[in-house]
Amino acid sequence: MIKRQARKLDVRSLYAELKAYRPDLTQVQMAEESGLSLSSVQRIAIGEGASRKFAGYFADYVAKYRPSPWAASPLMGSLRAQYCWFEVQSPQVFKAWLDSTEPLLEHSRSLTEKNIEAVFALWLLAWVAHDRAFRFAEQTTENCARALSRYERAVFLLEAITSASAEGADRFSPLLPLLRLAHFATFFMGQPKGRRAADPRVIAWIKDGKVMDAAKAAGERAPHEWSVHRNGLVMASILSDEPACRFFYQRMVEADTRFAELDFAPNNGATPSLLKDPDLAFFVALLREEDETNLGTSCTAALAAEGARHAAR
């Protein structure tokens, strides 16, 4: 099995970002809040670096201070926080919460508006329909269609908001890649496994360009979310785009070094390994071909070089 290594996080940039958000924070406070030692924070501040484990802790800590666009709607922001809490509870508890919350969202006056609160309401309703379809296998076809319709309306409305003013663009444009990616992912999951990678509609959607760009942009905003990079890798593999495959796989390994092993199955095995995912056939064949031609030992450098070139496009 080929081993891949992740590039080091630029922790000094993360430190500068944190100070921009909270110039009042002292290094002692950072250490106390992040759980790192004061000496580790001091090394990060002067750019001496940190172990990947500690760098990851610090990156997660900085993320907590990033302003969330959802703060523009306290109600929808609160419902989103509740959603994120309930979805990791037992299926019975989560399902009960969905059953009680969906009617509230469906009858919300927010849906009659053309503002960011309407976008958030549609987004949450799309989540509900998606989870009913794919987590609970509840009227899968109907709920998948419902989720797609809600995502489409949310994307259309958010595009209008971000193009209407500079303020709207500054505050809410970072949401567009996430919304577009979720829209595509729902459509993709609704297609038959084993055949969807060859589906002309899937290929056309990816070739449109926006969804691949969305995966890159979403990954830049959330570099530790390996699932975002995996979505990009799947799209790249479907298009047989070798540089893009290298780019997204490198980002996956950076997010979680366990993906250096292609047979690693995340979520306690609930998500298939890269090796066993039929949607990644081109990517897996690419790495196997490199092994057979003795290029595996230089793959780390190749990944970094190709990834950098792709990122510069």
VOLUM-889061 format. One record per residue (C-alpha): x, y, z negated; residue in one letter. Coordinates in steps of 0.02 Angstrom, whole numbers, plus 32768, in hexadecimal, padded with zeros to 4 digits. Example, Ala and Ser with C-alpha at 12.3 -4.5 7.8 and 13.67 -1.06 7.14 Angstrom:
// residues 2
82677F1F7E7AA
82AC7FCB7E9BS
This chain:
// residues 313
800080008000M
804480AA8031I
806381207F9FK
803A81D77FB5R
807682637F46Q
801783027F20A
806383AE7F2FR
807184107E8DK
7FED848D7E5FL
802085427E66D
8000855F7DADV
804E860B7DADR
7FC986457E29S
7F4585F77DBAL
7F8B86597D27Y
7F8386FB7D8BA
7ED186D37DBEE
7E9E86B77D09L
7EEC875C7CD3K
7E8C87B47D5CA
7DE9876E7D16Y
7E1787877C60R
7EA888017C47P
7E8388027B8DD
7EB0874A7B76L
7F52872B7B1AT
7FBE86927B36Q
7F9486577A88V
7EDA865D7AB3Q
7EFA86027B56M
7F5585787AFAA
7ECB85677A79E
7E3F85667AF9E
7E9384F47B78S
7EDB84787AFDG
7F8A84917B41L
801E84BE7AD5S
805585727ACEL
80FC85437B1CS
80A284F37BB0S
803D85917BCDV
80DB85FA7BC1Q
8133858D7C43R
809C859B7CB6I
809D86597CA4A
8151866B7CDEI
814085EB7D69G
81A985607D1EE
811D84E77D45G
80CB845C7CE3A
80AA83A47CF5S
801C83797D6DR
7FB283437CD9K
7FC883E97C7EF
7FB6844B7D20A
7F0F83F57D3CG
7ED684227C8DY
7F0584D77CAAF
7EAE84DC7D53A
7E0E84997D04D
7E1E851D7C7CY
7E3185AB7CFBV
7D99856B7D5AA
7D2B858E7CC2K
7D4F86477CD2Y
7D2B86567D8DR
7C8E86BE7DA5P
7BFC86557DE2S
7B88869A7E68P
7AFB863F7E0DW
7B0986C37D85A
7AA487337DF9A
7A0B86D17DC4S
7A0986A57D0AP
797086357D21L
79B685D07DB2M
7A6285CF7D64G
7A1785857CC6S
79B885007D2AL
7A5884D57D88R
7AB484BE7CE3A
7A26844F7CA5Q
7A2D83EA7D46Y
7AE783CC7D32C
7ACA83927C7FW
7A36831F7CA0F
7A8082CB7D3AE
7B0782787CCFV
7A8982387C50Q
7A2F81917C62S
79CA817A7D02P
7928817A7C9DQ
7950821F7C47V
798982707CEAF
78EF82337D49K
787B82777CC2A
78D183217CCEW
78BF83227D8BL
780682F87D7DD
77E883897D06S
785884097D5CT
782F83F07E14E
777C84357E04P
77BE84CF7DABL
783684F17E3AL
77B584CD7EC1E
773C854B7E75H
77C185CC7E4FS
779F86797E92R
7855867B7EC5S
782986157F5FL
77BD86A27FA2T
7850871A7FA1E
78E287308018K
796A87487F97N
79F486E47F45I
797C869E7EC3E
7919864D7F50A
79BB86007F92V
79E085B67EE7F
792F85737ED3A
7937851E7F7EL
79E384DA7F55W
79A7848C7EB3L
790D84457F09L
798083F87F8CA
79E583A87F01W
7945835F7EB8V
790E83157F5EA
79BE82D37F80H
79C8827A7ED9D
791A82327EEDR
794C81EF7F98A
79F981AA7F75F
7A0881927EBAR
795A81517E95F
792E810C7F43A
788681637F33E
7833817D7FDDQ
78E1818B8026T
78B181C380D5T
78348245809AE
78A2828C8011N
793A82928083C
78D482F78101A
789683668073R
794983868038A
798383AF80E8L
78F5842A8101S
791D8482805DR
79D7848B8085Y
79B284D08132E
7945855A80EAR
79C785818064A
7A55858D80E3V
79EF85FD8156F
79C1867180C6L
7A718677807FL
7ABA869F812AE
7A4187318135A
7A6F876F8087I
7B2B876680A5T
7B2087BE814DS
7AAC88488110A
7B2988A480A3S
7BDE88A5806BA
7BA588897FB7E
7B4287EF7FE8G
7BD787AC8049A
7C4F87C97FB8D
7BDF877A7F35R
7B9086E97F90F
7BF686B88029S
7C5986367FC2P
7BB685D67FB0L
7B9D85BE806BL
7C2185348081P
7BDA84D27FEFL
7B2984E28030L
7B5784B280E2R
7BBA841D80A4L
7B2B83E08036A
7AB383F480C9H
7B20838A813AF
7B46830880B3A
7A8C82EB8097T
7A6E82D28151F
7B03825D815BF
7ACB81F480C8M
7A2081E18118G
7A69818581ADQ
7A8580C781AEP
7B2B80948161K
7BA4804681DAG
7B56809F826FR
7B528155823BR
7C0881768269A
7BD88158831FA
7B3381B68317D
7B36823F839DP
7AD582B4832AR
7B5782A082A0V
7BE782BD831AI
7B9283558365A
7B7583A082B9W
7C2C838A8289I
7C6B83CC8331K
7C07846A8314D
7C99849A82A5G
7C3F84EF8218K
7C30845481ACV
7CE9842681BDM
7D1884D98193D
7C9E84D08102A
7CFA843880BCA
7D9F849580C3K
7D5785328073A
7CFB84D17FECA
7D9A84707FC8G
7DFD85117FB3E
7D7D85507F37R
7D7484AA7ED8A
7E1D84547EF6P
7DFF83D27E6EH
7D5A83947EBAE
7D9982FC7F16W
7CEB82D97F5BS
7CF2837B7FC0V
7D978346800FH
7D528299802FR
7CC182E48090N
7D40833D80FCG
7DA4829E8112L
7D0A823F814CV
7CE482C681CDM
7D9882C88209A
7D99820B8219S
7CF7820A827CI
7D43828682F8L
7DE7822482FCS
7E3D82C782CBD
7EE7828E828DE
7F2883368248P
7E83835581EDA
7E8882A581A3C
7F3582C9815CR
7EFD8372811CF
7E65833480BDF
7EB88297807CY
7F4882FD8036Q
7EC983697FDCR
7E7582CD7F95M
7F18828E7F4EV
7F3B833A7F05E
7E9083377EB1A
7EA882877E6DD
7F4C82297E83T
7EF281817E76R
7EBD81987F2BF
7F7281787F5AA
7F3780C37F55E
7EB880A77FE0L
7E61801F7F7DD
7E3880927EEAF
7D7B80967ED3A
7D4281317E71P
7CAC81417DFCN
7CD480977DB0N
7CC180447E58G
7C1980947E81A
7C6A80F17F12T
7CC480837F91P
7D7F80917FA4S
7DC480E7803DL
7DFB803D807BL
7D497FF78078K
7CEC808E80BAD
7CB4806A816EP
7CA78124818FD
7D6481308178L
7D9480AB81F8A
7E0181218261F
7E5C816581C8F
7E8280B98181V
7EBD807B822CA
7F2E81148238L
7F8680EB8195L
7F95803481C0R
7FE480618266E
806380CC820AE
808C803A8199D
80A77FC8822CE
811C80448280T
817E806281DFN
8142811481CDL
80F680F58123G
8192812A80C3T
818E81D78111S
80D381EB8103C
80D982658072T
813D82E280D9A
80D082C48171A
803282E0810DL
8074838280C6A
80AF83C2816FA
8011839481CDE
7FA483D58140G
7FFE847B813FA
7FEC848E81FBR
7F33846481F3H
7F1784DF8164A
7F68856981CBA
7EEA85558259R
